[in-house]
Amino acid sequence: MDRTDEIYARAIELAYGPSKRQARLQLVLNGLYYSTLLFVVGWIFSMAIDRDPPVRQVSREVVNPGKLVRPGERLLIRGVRERSRSCEITRRWWLVDGAGRRLDYEAERFDAYGPLGREEEVIGPFIPLDAMPGRGRLLGVVAYDCNPLQRALGWSITTILPPLEFEILPRAAAP
């Protein structure tokens, strides 16, 4: 081969051959892809193992005078709790009346955002008009959705509330 052929062969090699720049770019893009993939998998894993309840119930008690309530009146419950993070909450209550019947309430959904720490409030459901007199018990479950995976899959952190006992009096006579 003469010198001219070598020059043309080298020119074609440089024009159409693999470039060192492309190899480095591909290496950088592969690094970004796999680091992003690792980050996403780690983030999903951290959401999957997030199972600690965000609220610690300090105390919960019926505050109606003498723990007595009539149908149609509100059962007042004073609750003290410590909230460690903000979540979406679904609370479900059910009542067992004096005849042993279970009366379900609609689920309440709300957001618990705002300042963290100790909270105190008085809440409670109204006693249904068809509740039978006698010893009543209020039972409840609270479900917390604290991250997108729990919201998407319905895989909530669930806490069963201790039952509260009270007395249901007969309905008041109409005036």
Helices and strands as residue ranges (DSSP letters): H 3-16, H 20-48, E 55-62, G 65-67, E 68-69, E 77-83, E 87-96, E 102-104, E 108-112, E 117-123, E 134-145, H 148-153, E 157-168
